[in-house]
Amino acid sequence: MKLVSLFDDFLKDTVNLNKTRIDLLEASIPALKSFVRESDWKPKVRTFVEQGSWAHQTIIRPVEGKEFDADLLVVVDPVDGWTAAEYVENLGRLFSGSKTYEDKTKTWDYCITITYAGDRRIDLAPCVVGRLWEGSMEVCNRKSSFERTEPVEYTDWMKERNAYSGNNSFRKVTRLVKYLRDIKQTFTCPSVLLTTLLGNEIQWFEKGSDEFADVPTTLKTLTGRLDDRLRMYPTRPTVTNPKLPSEDFSPLFGTDEQYSNFRTVIARYRKWIDEAHATEGRQESIKAWQKVFGSEFAKGDLVKAAADGMTESTGTSLIGRFLDSTAAHLGGIVDMVRDYGISILPSSFARPPHMQDPRWRSVPQPADIAVRAEWRSASHAEVGRPVVAGQLLKPHGGLYFRATLVDGTPVPPEYYVEWRITNTGAVAMSAKAGRGGFEVSSKPSGRWETLLYRGIHMAEAFVVRRSDDVLVGVSKPFYVVIE
């Protein structure tokens, strides 16, 4: 069944960015514009242009503990003799030198980021107009040079596709697929690439077609067409910016392994979406849609999500059976997490019996600490690739963990970090490698861990004040899934 009204509720209550956050975002923008216009920054400001998910109206509610962000182009006239780096670096110095923004500013390759207390940040990116010819637009890469861009035309293309699908369904489906990406964390795909892949599957002559009759049908149509297209390309295809033929988005797929995983996961979701759309009976259909989106879909309308509700002939929950033993999980839990994402894990999973409690006194409410990880081929390797919690990994190489404050700034030197590394799964337990104790950082700014045992393992960071050994910050478990 399509359950159109339940999709409307799911979008409104769970997926969409709520009005309070939108109001906070929009309230921050006028002050930023005024600050730039009234400053002594050398480029002459023509205007400001929203871009990305904010401009496309596909911005979604962030995962708990994460920020949502908005992109704002600062459109300027060229400055004679300036390199691309000077536009970005001078804008960064302007904000860093301000009493208002000095502790909120970070400079990146293309933009500066202003991070506000709470859960939002705004990226300001210089965009130079008319340097090549009248009307040409270029963003600035401080590590190389100027790069052509067409943000306004791309946004118009997105709006055009949304008009073809009707009922705002392309925007809504894009939000739903981004929700799957962020909540289940079973694939990676940057928003501009994902939006382009989905939008390319809508044609002008299909306006009013039954293939786009409503949101669940549009979701079925677009995931089916995307799966069909990806099946044609065992390796990464070219994905051209529809309004800038010289720009290829395909590098955003990441590694060959990430692209292969993306194809696999889209095929899996396509199958589940087709099944849910075709399922008869309200309760059975809700179960089928919960298999796709998790228990937040139609929460309160039915009992558990399909992933938790899938039963054997005895009526015993498969997930429950795998979680009966906290310390020595059956190997199949890895397959369950691969299929349904780490959101299926109950909170009790993070407290196996062999895990030790912190030994320090603690402040009443320890601060949230962020943990980030990079896969590297060996502990001495200098470069790697980012890994997200719950991402399926092969048992080779290892992860380099870093602990930071939630805004990405390093832990101050008057504090130290200890790590609790806890292994689960039959392989680790049989090797007497459950661990679960506390260990110091093995590198100056982080911890190296080799990927060895099939199972779902956890890395947690604990920040302790040096002066009195009081615990002041704790991270959530970073789940490492090894197949």
N, C-alpha and C positions, 0 to 999 in steps of 0.2 A: 504493500500500500504506500501511497505517497505521503499521507499525514502532513499535508501542507501547513495546517495551523500549528502543529507541533514544531515544524521547522521555523516558523515565524517566531515562536516562543524561544526556541533554542538560540536563534540569532540574537534576539533582543536581550535575553537574560544571561547568556553565557559567552557568545562569540563577539558581538559588537563592542567597541569601546564605549563605555557608558558616558552619559552626558556630563557628569561631574568632571571627568578627566578631559573631555573635549573642551569644556569651559576653562579649565586650568591651562590647557595648551594655548587656546586662543587668547587668553588674558596675558600670556607672556610675550606674545608676538609684537604688539605695538611698542613696548619698551625696547625690545631688541632693534626694531627698525629705527626708532628715534635715536638710540645710542649710536648706531652706525652713521646715520645721516648727519648728526650733529658733531661727529668726531673730526679729527684732523687726518683720517685715513685718506691717502692721496687719490685713489680712484673716485671718479664722479659716479655716484649711484643713480642709475636710471629708475629702477623699480625693484620689487621683490616678487619672486614667483614661487608658489608652493609646488613641490614635486613629490614623486613617490606615492606611497600608500595614502598619505594625507590628502594629496591632490586627487588621487583616484577614488577616494572614499572607500578604500579596502582595508583601512587600518583596523586592527583587532585588539581585543583586550589582551594584555600581556600575561604570560605564564606567571604564576605567583612568584614573587621575589625578583622579577625582571622589570625593566622599564619599557615603556612604549616611546617611540621616537617619531619626530616629524622632520622633514627636510625642507629647507628654505634656501632658494638661490638668491644671492645678492648680485643683481644684474648691473654691471658697471661698464663704463667706457674704458678703452685701453689706455694704459700709461706708457708713454714712449720709453723703450729701453727696459721695461720690467720683464723679468722671467715669470714663468708660471708659479714658481716657488715663492716669489716675492708677494704675490697677491694673498696666498694662504698664510704665509708666515707673518706678514705685517698685520693681517686681520687678527691672527692669534695673539700677537703682542699687544694689539689694541685692547682686546678683552682681558688678557692676563694682567695688564697694567691698571685695570679698573678696580676700585674698591668693591663695586657691586658684583663683578663677575670673576675676580681673580681666583677664587677657590672653586669656581664652577667650570673653568675653561680647560679644554684639552685640544691640542692641535694634531690633526691627522694628515694623510696625504692629500685629500681633496677638500677638506673642510675643517672647521672647528666645531667642537661639541660643547654646548652649554647644558650641564646636568643640574637639575633642580632637586631639592630635597623632596622625597616622595618617590614617584615612579615615572618621571618623564624627562626626556632630553630633546634638545633641538639642535640639529646640524645646520650650520650656515656655510654654504659653499659659494665662493666667488665664481661668477660666470661672466666672461668678457664678451661684449657684443661689438661687432664691426672691426675686429682686428684683421680678419682675412678679407672680408667684403662687407658691404652694408647689410646688416641683418644677421650675419653669421654669429653663432653662439658657441663658446668654448668653455669647458670647465678646466680647472687648473690642477695638474698633478705635480706636486712639489718635488717628486722624485724623478720626473722626466720632463714633460712639456705640457702644452695645451692640447686638449682633446675635444673634438667636435661633439656637440650635443644638440638635441632637439626636444627639450622637456615639454614645451607647450604642445607641440604637434603630437608627441607620444600620448600625452593626457587626452588630447582630442581623439586620437585613435581609440583609446580605451573607452571613452564615452560613446564613440560611434558603435563599437562592438556591443556595448551595453544596451544601446538603443535597438540594435538588430535582435538581441535575445529577448528584449521586452521585459517589463515588470521588474526592472533593476536586477534581473536574475544573474547576469554575468558578475556583477559586483558581489552579490551575495554568495555565489558559488566560489568565487575567488577567496572570500573571507573563510568559507567553510574548509577549503583545501589548506589554507594557511593555518587554520586551527588544527587540522590533522597533523600538519608538519610540526607545529610548536608543542602540542600537547602530547602526542604519541612519540615524537622524536625518533621515528623509524626511517626518515629520509631527510636529506638536506636539499634545499633549492631556494636561492634568493628570490625575493618577491618579484623583482622586475622580470626575471627569467620565467617564473611560474605564471605570472600574469600574461606574458607574451605567448607562452605555450598554450594556455587555455584560450586566449583571445584569437589565436590563429585558427582555431577550430570553429569559429562562427563566421558565416558568410552573409553578405548583404541580401542575397536573394532568399534567405531563410526567415526573414522577418515575418512574424506571425505563425511560424511553423509549429506543429504539435511537438516537435523535438525540444521546444523551449516553453512548454505550456505553463510551467511553474518551477519553483526552485528545485525540488527533488528530481524532476524530470530533466531539467537543465544540468544538474549535477551528474545524472546518469549519462546524458548525451556527451558531455565534455570529457568525463573520465574515460568513457568508452572510446571516444575518438582519439584522445591523447594516448591511451594504451595501444590502440591500433598503429598510431604513428611511431611510437617508440619501438614497437616490435620490428619495424622496418629498419631500425638502426642499432645494430649490436654495439657500435661505438658511437661516441658523442657526435650528433649531427650539428651542422651549422644552424644557428638560430639568429636570424638577422633582425635587427631593430626595424620594425615596420616603417619607421619614419626617418631612418638614417642607414641606408644600405651598407655603408662602410663599417658599421659597428656590428660585431658578432658577439652575442651574449653567451655562446657555448662554453667559454672558459669558466663561467660561473657554475657549471655542473660540478666542478672540482676534479678530483682524480677519476681515473677509469673505474676504480672500485666504487666510488660514490655514484657515478652515472649508472653503473650496472645495478647497484642497489635501488636507485630511483626507479629504473624500469621494472624491477621485481616488485617493489612495493606498490607502484601504480597499478600493475596487473592484479595484485591481490585485492586492492581497494575496489577496482573495477568489478571484480567477481562479487565481492560482498555487497556493493551498491546495487548491482543488477539483481541479486537475490533479495535484498531488502525491498526494492521497488516492486518486485513481483510477488512478494509474500502476501497471502490473504489472511485476514483476521487482524484486528487492531493490536491485540497483545503480542501475537507472534511477529507482526511487522515491527513493533517497537523493539522487541528483542533483537531483530535483525539489524535495525538501524543503530542500536546500541553497540552491536558488534563493530560497526564502523566508527562511531563517534565516542563510545564510552558511556558510562552511566549518567553523565550530565544531560544527555539527550532524553527528553521526556521524563526528567527526574520527578519523582512523586507520582507519575502516571502508571508506573509498573514497578514491579520488584526489581531485581538486579539486572545489570547489563548482560547482554548475551554472552560476553566473554566469561563472566562469572557464572552465568546460568547454563552454559553448555554442560549437559550431563551425560553420564554413561547410562546403561540400561538400569543400573541399580539406583539411579537418581543422585549419585555422589558427584559433587562438583569437581571437574577436572582440575581447576585452579586450586580448589581447596585440597585436593589430594596431593598436589605437588607441594603445597605449603604446610602439610601436616608436620614435617620435620623442618625446623628452622635452620639447623646447623648443617645437615647433610642432605640438601635438596637433591631430588632426582634430576638427572640431566635434562629431562624434558622441559623444565622451567625455562631454560634458555630459549627453546623453541616457542613457548608461550609468549615470552617477552618480545621475541622477534616478530611474532604475528600481531600482538595487541599493544605493544609498547610498555614502558615501565610504569605507566599509570595503573596497571592492574595490581601492582605489588601493594599489599596492605602495610600500614604503618608498622605493624609488628615485625615485618621482614627485617627492618633496620635494627632489631634488637635481638640477635641470636645469643644463646646462652654463654658462648665463649667470649663475648665482647666485654671488655673491661669498662668500668665507670671512670669518669675523670677524677683525678686525685687532688685537684686544686679547689680551694674556696672559690666561690663565684659571685659576681655582682648579681643583683636580683633579676635583671633582664639582659643577658649577654647580647651584644650586637650581632647582626647577621653578617656573615663572612662569605664571600664568593670563592668558589674553587673553579679554576679553569685548567684544561688539560691539552697537551699536545702529544700526538703519537710521534715517536722518533725510532729510527732503526736500531739505535744503540744508545747507551747512556752518555757516550762522549760526542754524539752527533749534535751539531749546532743548529740544524734546521729541522723542522717537522711540519705537521699539519694539524689544525685544530680538531678536537674531538669533543662531541657533546655527550652529556650523561645519557646512558642507555643505548648508545650507538653500538652496533654489533661489530666486534673486533676479532681478528685472527690471533692465534696464540704465538705471535712472534713480535719482536721489537718490544717496546714498552711505552709507558706514559710518563711525561714530565708534568707534575702537578704544581700549580702556583696558587697561593692564597692571597687575595686582595680584599680591600674594602669593596662594598657593593658597587661603588662608582668606578671601580677599576684602579684606584690609586693603591700604591704598595702599603703594606703594613708598616707603620712608623717604627724606627729603630729601637724605641724604648719598650717594644713588645717583642716577644718571640712566638714562633709557631711550632706546635707539635702536631703530629698526624696520627690518626687512628686508622690503620689499614686492616680491614676485616674481609677474609675470604669465606665463601660458602661453596657448597657443591661437594659431591661425593669425591671427586678427584683430589681437591685440596684437603678435605678432611682425612682421607685415607693416607695422604702424605704428611699428616700432622702439621699442616700449614694453614690452619684456620686463623692464626694470629689474633687480632682484635685488641692488642695493646697499644701503647703510645710510643711514638718514635720521632726523633728529631729530623729536621730537614736534611736530606742527604746532599743537597746542592745549596749554594748560597741563598737562593731565593725560592727554593721549592723542594720537591721530593720526586725521586725517580723510582718507578716500579716496573718490573719486567712482567710482560703478559705471558702467563704460564698455564693456568688451570681453567678448564671449562667450568663456567658457572657465572653467578652474578655476585660481584664483589663491591666493596664500598671504600671510598676514601673520604675522610672528614678532617677538617682543619680546626684546631683549637688555638686561639690567640690569648696569650698570657702576659700580663704586665710584669716587667722585670723587677720593678722596685719592691713588690710585695707578693709576687707569685699568685696573683688573683686572676681567675679566668674572666675575660671581658668580651670574648667573641667566639662564636661557634658557627660552622657551616652546616648546611644540610648535607646528607650523604650524596656523594657523587657516585652514581652507579656505573660500574664497569662490567660490560657484558662480553664474555669471551666464549666463542662457539667452539 
